[in-house]
Amino acid sequence: MEHAASLRRDGEATGFEIVAKYVTPELAYVVQLEQLKSRVGERAEITPYTLRATMIFRPENGVWKVVHRHADPITTAQPARSVIRK
């Protein structure tokens, strides 16, 4: 986590688009596109990028907690409908 965080600085989230979600009393998940911008690596300029992220939640003592998160970059900007197969 420290290494991944060290690759980005001066950043912020600029938007989220939910692709899919599902909730039960014992488990929930969300798949979303996260729009962000930050300085990446040694670059001086702020770069926009999109991550496709999946998070799984479970309730612990009445509070929903993230128990798993995976995110990978989308190298070419795409609308959510382009990554959903029917």
QUIWO-V731649 format. One record per residue. N is the residue number from 0. RES is the residue in one small letter. PSI is psi in whole degrees, 0 to 359 (none if undefined). OMEGA is omega in whole degrees, -180 to 180 (NA if undefined). NEAR is the number of other C-alpha atoms within 10 Angstrom. Layout:
# QUIWO-V731649
N&RES&PSI&OMEGA&NEAR  N&RES&PSI&OMEGA&NEAR
This chain:
# QUIWO-V731649
0&m&318&-179&5  1&e&318&180&6  2&h&313&-179&7  3&a&317&-180&7  4&a&328&-177&8  5&s&343&-179&10  6&l&348&-178&13  7&r&144&179&17  8&r&161&179&15  9&d&44&-175&9  10&g&172&176&14  11&e&154&173&12  12&a&136&-180&13  13&t&350&178&12  14&g&161&179&11  15&f&140&176&14  16&e&114&180&13  17&i&126&179&13  18&v&318&180&17  19&a&151&174&12  20&k&155&-180&13  21&y&137&-177&10  22&v&132&169&12  23&t&173&177&8  24&p&335&-176&7  25&e&344&-172&10  26&l&149&174&14  27&a&154&173&17  28&y&158&174&18  29&v&137&171&16  30&v&126&-176&19  31&q&159&171&19  32&l&127&-179&22  33&e&119&177&20  34&q&127&-177&17  35&l&168&171&17  36&k&142&-180&20  37&s&173&170&19  38&r&127&-175&17  39&v&129&-180&18  40&g&228&-179&10  41&e&2&-177&9  42&r&144&179&12  43&a&330&-176&9  44&e&153&176&10  45&i&129&-175&15  46&t&129&174&13  47&p&146&176&15  48&y&163&-179&18  49&t&135&173&22  50&l&139&170&18  51&r&118&-173&20  52&a&142&174&17  53&t&130&177&18  54&m&138&177&17  55&i&134&-177&19  56&f&154&169&18  57&r&150&180&19  58&p&136&174&14  59&e&116&-179&10  60&n&42&175&7  61&g&5&-180&7  62&v&132&178&9  63&w&128&-180&14  64&k&143&174&15  65&v&123&178&14  66&v&347&176&11  67&h&139&174&11  68&r&133&174&13  69&h&135&178&11  70&a&143&175&15  71&d&150&-177&11  72&p&146&170&13  73&i&116&-173&13  74&t&340&176&9  75&t&127&-179&7  76&a&132&-179&11  77&q&145&173&11  78&p&156&-178&10  79&a&322&-176&14  80&r&339&-179&9  81&s&342&180&7  82&v&5&178&10  83&i&126&178&9  84&r&139&-180&5  85&k&none&NA&4
